Amino acid sequence: MFKKIIKGSRKHSKSDSTDASSRPPRSGNIGSDLNPNVVVNHASRPGQGAPPSTNSSSPMVPPQMSAVEPLPLLRDTPVSERQNLFMRKLQICCFLFDFTDVLKSAREKEIKRQTLLELVDYIQSGSGKITEVCQEEMIKMVGINIFRSLPPASHENTGQGASDPEEEEPYLDPTWPHLQIVYELLLRYVVSSDTDTKVAKKYIDHSFILKLLDLFDSEDPREREFLKTILHRIYGKFMVHRPFIRKAINNIFYRFIYETERHSGIGELLEILGSIINGFALPMKEEHKLFLVRALIPLHKPKPIAMYHQQLSYCIIQFVEKDYKLADTVIRGLLKYWPLTNCQKEVLFLGELEEVLEATQSAEFQRCMVPLFRQIARCLNSLHFQEGKEREGKWVDIYLSFSPNPILPNVAERALFLWNNEHIVNLIALNRQVILPIIFEALERNIRSHWNQAVHGLTMNVRKMFMEMDADLFDECQREFAEKEARTQEVEEQREMTWKKLADVAAERGDNMLSIWETGWVEAEMSYLIFFCASDIQVHGEPQLEKQFLKSIEATVEAAGPECIVPALITPIRLLGLKVCRLRLT
């Protein structure tokens, strides 16, 4: 049994941070100045310190001050002794200090800082070739310092829901005076011309890269900036790691999109990918197209898109510019995730849409122009949020409430700005026979009733542009619009007559009446009217009450005549299946 347990234990990779004191020294000088009782734990493990041979979470034994003493400078040391001195300096840098108390171990902190700066200068100057053993120890020292359990996110500390990331104060890691130099050392090592990738890849392996990617969730923007630069350099220098890095980033995106919707480093990861996409060879591999469809386009779904939209938009545009045939896929993807209740997000989508259309060719534009301009027509008629609030105050929610979302006028303005783009106007002009009939009604509504003068003026300019493009087509659309309005008015009058007849019957029976608010959004050009007896309305949504509603409806229809039946007068169950049920006394 004991042999099986030993055999089944996890094998540590070479990049795993290890206890400096648990390794035998590689030379007689290494660790000679260190106290053998001092424990330097894995920096990535929870807790401030624990012996690596156990799972204990007991605090780390603080290093004795005699263990951290200044050493001679590397440049003042004979070449034959520099490697040993280099290793001793790495040992000093493995000590971790408590930065919550500024005055605690101030001298030792400064010794470590100066030692780290000297190591950075030594790597950058190329004063001497670093042996493979020294490279391994240096990467382990880096891991001990940077791989650690990140503090809880600010919203997790309060136990409340996540607040708007844009309103949060950035978290600044108190250990940054040392972390910054360690990151600088790693960066100089990666970019150094003296670094042999065949040797370095043994230590900067998949495990090391995964731990780096985990750190992108740090709330300290300074740390994320360093990580972005380092990972980008690793991707460029270590070609063997490129597929793995792309896959690992994909996995972070998937978890963010479909699970957490909370990650601090999505913008930085997208910046790296923007540079990677720019270097894709043509014709583009199917793997890269799948990445666009499965990861980048779904990144439009999460709520905090404003935090990374600029970088995401750049990546999307890079794909379209690389392969113009992807424009249809991208536009349909944007329409799939188009926001319905977030006007700020909608403005971002319109801005990105304009950039995509600039890179779109006529053939791809024609494939998606019908659903595209149906959405643009809806954007053109966006209303001021005060109108939504005023309307909401007039109605009483009694079942499934549906609140008209406040839509800011800048959505309509941003949609109208598309006609300022010459390339987009040319695409529209070539396909005006299809596009104008789709948006004509939206333009007319803006001119007649939109409250905002800026939107009104921009709409007039677009309308004039279409008149100059094709006067005959414009007149035809105007005639069709007038005919449609006449038909709508006729239906409205008939509906009023029907309702009046129902009201008269109810008055004869001595009942009070309630009418459901007309909800044209449920089904185009259809009002859903229903009759209830006030005495029946007690507890909403119960089966017994539904039966009472049904009896009231049947009795009313029977008394009023079959010509008064309207589509919604079927059963209360169907009514309750709608997404809205707003009633008012009439």
C-alpha positions in Angstrom: 0.0 0.0 0.0 2.8 2.4 0.9 4.4 1.9 -2.5 1.1 2.6 -4.3 0.8 5.9 -2.4 4.3 6.9 -3.3 3.7 5.9 -6.9 0.5 7.9 -7.1 1.9 11.1 -5.8 2.0 14.1 -8.2 5.2 14.7 -10.1 6.3 18.3 -9.8 7.3 20.1 -13.0 10.5 21.9 -13.2 8.8 25.3 -13.1 7.1 24.6 -9.8 8.3 26.9 -7.1 10.3 25.0 -4.5 11.6 25.7 -1.1 15.0 27.2 -1.4 16.1 25.6 1.9 14.7 22.2 0.9 17.1 21.8 -2.0 20.7 20.6 -1.5 23.1 23.4 -2.5 24.8 23.0 -5.8 28.1 24.3 -4.5 29.8 24.7 -1.2 29.1 28.5 -1.2 25.4 28.3 -1.8 23.4 28.9 1.3 26.4 29.3 3.5 25.2 32.6 4.8 21.6 31.4 5.3 20.0 30.1 8.5 19.1 26.5 7.9 16.0 26.9 9.9 14.5 29.5 7.6 11.7 28.2 5.4 10.9 29.9 2.1 7.6 28.5 0.9 5.9 28.4 -2.5 4.8 31.9 -3.2 1.7 30.7 -5.1 0.3 28.7 -2.2 -2.2 30.2 0.2 -1.0 31.4 3.5 2.1 33.3 4.3 4.3 30.2 4.8 4.5 26.5 5.2 7.1 23.8 4.9 6.9 22.4 1.4 7.0 18.8 2.7 3.6 19.3 4.6 0.2 20.7 3.9 0.3 22.7 7.1 -1.0 26.3 6.9 1.0 27.6 9.8 2.6 31.0 9.3 6.1 31.1 7.8 9.0 31.3 10.3 10.4 34.9 9.8 13.9 34.9 8.5 16.6 35.8 11.0 18.1 39.2 10.2 21.6 37.7 9.9 20.4 35.6 6.9 19.9 38.7 4.7 23.2 40.5 4.5 24.6 42.6 1.7 27.0 40.7 -0.6 29.8 42.0 -2.8 28.8 43.4 -6.2 29.0 41.1 -9.1 31.1 43.5 -11.2 33.7 43.7 -8.4 34.0 39.9 -8.2 36.4 37.8 -10.3 34.7 36.0 -13.2 35.5 32.6 -11.7 33.5 33.4 -8.6 30.6 35.3 -10.2 28.3 32.2 -10.7 28.6 31.2 -7.1 27.9 34.8 -6.0 25.0 35.0 -8.4 23.4 31.9 -6.8 23.9 33.4 -3.3 22.1 36.6 -4.4 19.2 34.5 -5.8 18.9 32.9 -2.3 18.6 36.3 -0.7 15.9 37.2 -3.2 13.9 34.1 -2.2 13.0 35.7 1.2 9.4 37.1 1.3 8.7 40.1 3.5 5.6 41.5 5.1 4.8 44.9 3.4 1.7 45.6 5.5 4.1 47.2 8.1 6.4 49.6 6.3 8.9 49.8 9.1 9.2 46.1 9.7 12.5 44.6 8.3 13.1 47.8 6.4 16.9 47.2 6.1 16.4 43.6 4.8 13.8 44.8 2.3 16.2 47.3 1.0 19.0 44.7 0.7 16.7 42.5 -1.3 15.6 45.4 -3.5 19.2 46.4 -4.3 20.1 42.8 -4.9 17.3 42.4 -7.4 18.3 45.6 -9.2 21.8 44.3 -9.5 20.6 41.0 -11.0 18.5 42.9 -13.5 21.5 45.0 -14.5 23.7 41.8 -14.7 21.2 40.1 -17.1 20.7 43.2 -19.2 24.4 44.0 -19.6 25.3 40.5 -20.7 28.5 40.7 -18.5 28.7 36.9 -18.4 27.0 33.9 -19.7 24.6 32.4 -17.1 24.9 28.7 -16.7 21.9 26.4 -17.0 22.0 25.7 -13.3 21.8 29.5 -12.6 18.9 29.9 -15.1 16.9 27.2 -13.3 17.5 28.7 -9.9 16.6 32.2 -11.2 13.3 31.0 -12.6 12.5 29.3 -9.4 13.3 32.5 -7.5 11.0 34.4 -9.8 8.2 31.9 -9.2 8.6 32.1 -5.4 8.1 35.8 -5.6 5.3 36.2 -8.2 3.3 33.0 -7.9 1.0 33.6 -5.0 -2.7 33.5 -4.0 -4.2 36.8 -5.2 -6.3 38.7 -2.6 -10.1 38.5 -3.0 -11.7 40.9 -5.4 -13.0 44.1 -3.8 -16.6 43.0 -4.3 -15.9 39.7 -2.5 -14.7 41.4 0.6 -18.1 43.0 1.3 -20.1 39.9 0.4 -22.2 42.1 -1.9 -22.8 41.8 -5.6 -20.1 43.0 -8.0 -20.2 46.7 -8.5 -19.4 48.5 -11.7 -15.7 47.8 -12.4 -15.3 51.3 -13.9 -16.2 52.9 -10.6 -13.9 50.8 -8.5 -10.6 52.1 -7.2 -7.7 50.1 -8.6 -6.0 47.8 -6.1 -2.3 48.4 -5.6 -0.3 45.5 -4.3 1.8 46.6 -1.3 4.6 44.2 -2.3 5.1 46.0 -5.6 8.5 47.5 -4.7 9.9 44.0 -5.0 7.4 42.5 -7.4 8.2 45.1 -10.0 11.9 44.3 -10.1 11.3 40.6 -10.2 9.0 41.1 -13.2 11.7 43.3 -14.8 14.3 40.6 -14.2 12.1 37.9 -15.9 11.4 40.3 -18.8 15.1 41.0 -19.3 15.9 37.3 -19.2 13.2 36.5 -21.8 14.3 39.2 -24.3 18.0 38.7 -23.8 19.9 37.6 -26.9 22.0 35.4 -24.6 19.0 33.4 -23.6 18.9 30.0 -25.4 15.3 29.0 -26.0 16.3 25.3 -26.0 17.5 25.7 -22.5 15.0 28.2 -21.2 12.0 26.2 -22.4 12.8 23.6 -19.7 12.0 26.1 -17.0 9.6 28.4 -18.8 7.3 25.5 -19.5 3.5 25.0 -19.7 3.1 25.0 -15.9 5.0 28.3 -15.6 2.9 29.8 -18.4 -0.4 28.7 -16.8 0.7 30.3 -13.5 1.5 33.5 -15.4 -1.9 33.5 -17.0 -3.6 33.0 -13.6 -1.9 36.2 -12.4 -3.7 38.2 -15.1 -6.7 38.3 -12.7 -4.7 40.6 -10.4 -6.5 43.8 -9.7 -3.2 45.8 -9.8 -3.0 47.3 -13.3 0.8 47.7 -13.0 1.2 43.9 -12.6 -1.1 43.2 -15.5 0.9 45.5 -17.7 4.1 43.7 -16.9 2.4 40.3 -17.4 1.1 41.4 -20.8 4.6 42.4 -22.0 6.2 39.3 -20.7 3.7 36.8 -22.1 3.8 38.6 -25.5 7.6 38.2 -25.5 7.4 34.6 -24.5 4.9 34.0 -27.3 7.3 35.6 -29.8 10.4 33.8 -28.6 9.2 30.4 -27.7 7.5 29.1 -30.8 6.9 25.7 -29.3 4.6 27.3 -26.7 2.4 29.3 -29.1 -0.5 26.8 -29.6 -0.6 26.1 -25.9 -0.7 29.9 -25.0 -3.6 30.4 -27.5 -5.5 27.5 -26.1 -5.0 28.6 -22.5 -6.2 32.1 -23.2 -9.3 30.6 -24.9 -10.0 28.7 -21.8 -9.9 31.9 -19.7 -12.3 33.5 -22.1 -14.7 30.6 -22.0 -14.8 30.6 -18.2 -15.3 34.4 -18.2 -18.1 34.3 -20.8 -20.1 31.3 -19.5 -19.3 31.2 -15.8 -18.0 34.1 -13.9 -18.3 37.3 -16.1 -15.6 38.6 -13.7 -11.9 38.9 -14.7 -9.5 41.7 -14.3 -7.2 40.9 -17.3 -9.4 40.4 -20.3 -8.3 43.7 -21.8 -4.6 42.8 -21.5 -5.1 39.3 -22.9 -7.0 40.8 -25.9 -4.1 43.2 -26.5 -1.8 40.3 -26.8 -4.2 38.5 -29.1 -4.5 41.6 -31.3 -0.8 41.5 -32.0 -1.0 37.7 -32.5 -3.9 38.0 -35.0 -2.0 40.7 -36.9 0.7 38.1 -37.5 -1.6 35.3 -38.8 -0.5 34.0 -42.1 -2.9 33.8 -45.1 -4.9 31.9 -45.9 -6.1 31.8 -42.4 -6.3 28.5 -40.6 -9.6 27.0 -39.6 -8.4 27.0 -36.0 -8.2 30.7 -36.0 -11.6 31.2 -37.6 -13.1 28.9 -34.9 -11.4 31.1 -32.3 -13.2 34.1 -33.7 -16.6 32.4 -33.7 -16.3 30.6 -30.3 -14.4 33.1 -28.2 -14.1 36.6 -29.6 -17.7 37.1 -30.8 -19.2 35.7 -27.6 -17.1 38.2 -25.6 -19.8 40.7 -26.7 -22.2 39.0 -24.3 -20.8 39.8 -20.8 -22.0 42.9 -19.0 -18.6 44.5 -18.3 -17.8 44.7 -22.0 -17.0 48.4 -21.7 -13.8 47.4 -19.8 -12.3 45.7 -22.8 -14.4 46.6 -25.8 -11.7 48.7 -27.4 -9.2 45.8 -27.5 -12.0 43.3 -28.5 -13.0 45.6 -31.4 -9.4 45.8 -32.6 -9.2 42.0 -32.7 -12.4 41.7 -34.6 -11.4 44.3 -37.2 -8.0 42.5 -37.6 -9.9 39.3 -38.6 -12.1 41.1 -41.1 -9.1 43.0 -42.6 -7.2 39.7 -42.9 -10.1 37.9 -44.5 -13.0 40.1 -45.8 -15.2 37.0 -46.2 -15.5 36.9 -42.4 -17.5 40.2 -42.4 -20.8 38.4 -42.7 -20.0 36.1 -39.8 -18.9 39.0 -37.6 -21.9 41.2 -38.4 -24.4 38.3 -37.7 -22.5 37.6 -34.5 -22.9 41.3 -33.4 -26.6 41.1 -34.2 -26.9 37.9 -32.1 -25.5 39.5 -29.0 -27.0 43.0 -29.7 -28.0 44.5 -26.3 -31.7 45.1 -25.7 -31.6 46.9 -22.4 -28.2 48.6 -22.2 -28.0 51.8 -24.2 -24.3 52.4 -23.4 -23.4 48.9 -24.7 -25.6 49.6 -27.8 -23.5 52.7 -28.6 -20.3 50.6 -28.4 -21.8 48.0 -30.8 -22.7 50.7 -33.3 -19.2 52.1 -33.2 -17.7 48.6 -33.7 -20.3 47.9 -36.5 -19.1 51.0 -38.4 -15.5 49.8 -38.3 -16.5 46.4 -39.5 -18.6 47.9 -42.3 -15.6 49.9 -43.4 -13.7 46.7 -44.1 -16.7 44.9 -45.7 -17.0 44.3 -49.4 -20.3 44.5 -51.4 -20.9 40.7 -51.6 -20.6 40.1 -47.9 -22.7 43.2 -47.2 -25.5 41.9 -49.3 -25.6 38.6 -47.3 -26.4 40.4 -44.0 -27.9 43.7 -45.0 -31.6 42.8 -44.3 -31.2 41.8 -40.6 -28.6 44.5 -40.2 -30.8 47.4 -41.2 -33.8 46.0 -39.4 -31.7 46.4 -36.2 -30.4 49.9 -37.4 -34.1 50.9 -37.9 -34.8 50.0 -34.3 -31.8 52.1 -33.2 -33.0 55.1 -35.2 -36.2 55.2 -33.2 -34.6 55.0 -29.8 -36.4 57.3 -27.3 -35.4 59.5 -24.5 -35.3 57.8 -21.1 -37.6 60.3 -19.5 -40.5 59.2 -21.8 -40.0 55.6 -20.6 -40.1 56.7 -16.9 -43.2 58.8 -17.5 -45.0 55.9 -19.2 -44.0 53.5 -16.5 -45.6 55.7 -13.8 -49.0 55.6 -15.5 -49.5 51.9 -15.3 -49.9 49.4 -12.5 -48.1 46.1 -12.5 -50.2 43.2 -11.4 -48.5 40.2 -12.7 -45.4 39.8 -14.9 -44.0 43.3 -15.1 -42.2 44.6 -18.1 -40.5 48.0 -17.7 -39.7 50.0 -20.9 -35.9 50.3 -20.6 -34.6 53.9 -20.7 -33.0 54.4 -24.0 -30.7 57.3 -24.3 -30.9 59.5 -27.4 -27.2 59.0 -28.3 -28.2 55.5 -29.6 -30.3 57.1 -32.4 -27.6 59.7 -33.0 -24.9 57.1 -33.2 -26.9 55.1 -35.7 -27.5 58.1 -37.9 -23.7 58.9 -37.8 -23.3 55.8 -40.0 -24.4 57.9 -42.9 -21.3 60.1 -42.4 -19.1 57.2 -43.5 -18.5 57.4 -47.3 -17.8 53.7 -47.7 -21.0 52.8 -45.9 -23.0 55.3 -47.9 -21.7 53.7 -51.1 -22.8 50.2 -49.9 -26.2 51.6 -49.0 -26.6 53.4 -52.4 -25.8 50.2 -54.3 -28.5 48.3 -52.3 -31.0 51.1 -51.8 -33.8 49.1 -53.3 -33.7 46.8 -50.3 -32.5 49.1 -47.5 -34.7 52.1 -48.0 -38.1 50.2 -47.5 -36.7 48.7 -44.3 -35.7 52.0 -42.6 -38.2 54.4 -44.3 -40.8 54.1 -41.5 -38.2 54.7 -38.8 -37.0 57.9 -40.6 -40.6 59.2 -40.9 -41.3 58.5 -37.2 -38.2 60.5 -36.2 -39.2 63.4 -38.3 -42.8 63.5 -37.0 -42.3 62.8 -33.3 -38.7 62.5 -32.1 -38.2 64.9 -29.2 -34.4 65.4 -29.8 -33.5 68.2 -32.2 -30.1 66.7 -33.1 -31.7 63.4 -34.0 -34.4 65.2 -36.0 -31.8 67.2 -37.9 -29.7 64.1 -38.7 -32.8 62.2 -39.8 -33.6 65.1 -42.2 -30.1 64.8 -43.7 -30.4 61.1 -44.2 -33.9 61.5 -45.7 -32.6 64.1 -48.1 -29.7 61.8 -49.1 -32.1 59.0 -50.1 -34.3 61.5 -52.1 -31.2 62.5 -54.1 -30.1 58.8 -54.6 -33.4 57.7 -56.1 -36.4 60.0 -56.1 -38.7 57.4 -57.7 -37.9 54.8 -55.0 -38.4 57.4 -52.3 -41.8 58.3 -53.6 -42.8 54.7 -53.8 -41.8 54.1 -50.2 -43.7 57.2 -49.2 -46.9 55.9 -50.9 -46.5 52.5 -49.2 -46.0 54.2 -45.9 -49.2 56.3 -46.4 -51.2 53.2 -47.3 -49.9 51.3 -44.3 -50.8 54.2 -42.0 -54.3 54.3 -43.5 -54.8 50.6 -42.9 -53.4 51.0 -39.3 -55.9 53.8 -38.7 -58.7 51.6 -40.0 -57.8 48.7 -37.7 -57.5 51.1 -34.8 -61.0 52.5 -35.4 -62.4 49.0 -35.6 -60.7 48.1 -32.4 -62.1 51.1 -30.7 -65.6 50.2 -31.9 -65.2 46.6 -30.6 -64.0 47.8 -27.3 -66.8 50.2 -27.0 -69.3 47.4 -27.6 -67.7 45.3 -25.0 -67.8 48.2 -22.6 -71.5 48.8 -23.2 -72.2 45.1 -22.5 -70.2 45.3 -19.3 -72.0 48.5 -18.2 -75.4 46.7 -18.7 -74.2 43.9 -16.4 -73.0 46.4 -13.8 -69.4 45.3 -13.9 -66.3 47.4 -13.5 -63.8 47.0 -16.3 -60.1 46.5 -16.5 -58.2 46.5 -19.8 -54.7 45.3 -20.5 -52.3 47.8 -21.8 -51.7 47.5 -25.5 -48.4 45.8 -26.1 -47.5 46.1 -29.8 -44.0 44.7 -29.0 -45.5 41.2 -28.4 -46.9 40.9 -31.9 -46.8 43.5 -34.6 -49.9 45.6 -35.0 -52.0 43.6 -32.6 -53.7 44.8 -29.4 -54.4 42.3 -26.6 -57.6 43.2 -24.9 -59.3 41.2 -22.2 -62.3 41.7 -19.9 -62.4 41.0 -16.2 -64.9 41.5 -13.4 -63.4 43.6 -10.7 -65.0 41.3 -8.1 -63.0 38.3 -9.5 -59.6 39.9 -9.1 -58.3 38.8 -5.7 -55.1 36.7 -6.0 -53.3 36.8 -9.3 -51.9 33.7 -11.0 -53.9 31.0 -9.3 -55.8 28.3 -11.3 -59.1 29.0 -9.7 -58.8 32.6 -10.6 -58.0 31.8 -14.2 -61.2 29.7 -14.4 -63.2 32.7 -13.1 -61.5 34.9 -15.7 -62.4 32.5 -18.5 -66.1 32.4 -17.4 -66.2 36.2 -17.4 -64.7 36.3 -20.9 -67.1 33.7 -22.3 -70.1 35.5 -20.8 -69.0 38.8 -22.2 -68.3 37.5 -25.7 -71.6 35.6 -25.7 -73.5 38.8 -24.8 -71.6 41.1 -27.1 -71.6 38.8 -30.1 -69.0 36.8 -32.0 -67.9 39.8 -34.0 -66.3 41.2 -30.9 -63.8 38.3 -30.5 -60.2 39.5 -30.7 -57.0 37.4 -30.9 -56.3 37.6 -27.1 -59.8 36.4 -26.0 -58.9 32.8 -25.8 -57.9 31.8 -22.3 -56.3 33.5 -19.4 -53.5 30.9 -19.5 -52.4 32.2 -22.8 -52.5 35.7 -21.5 -50.4 34.8 -18.5 -47.9 33.3 -20.9 -47.2 36.7 -22.3 -44.2 38.7 -21.0 -46.4 41.6 -19.9 -49.6 42.0 -17.9 -50.2 45.6 -17.1 -53.8 46.5 -16.1 -55.5 49.8 -15.4 -59.0 50.9 -14.5 -61.0 52.3 -17.4 
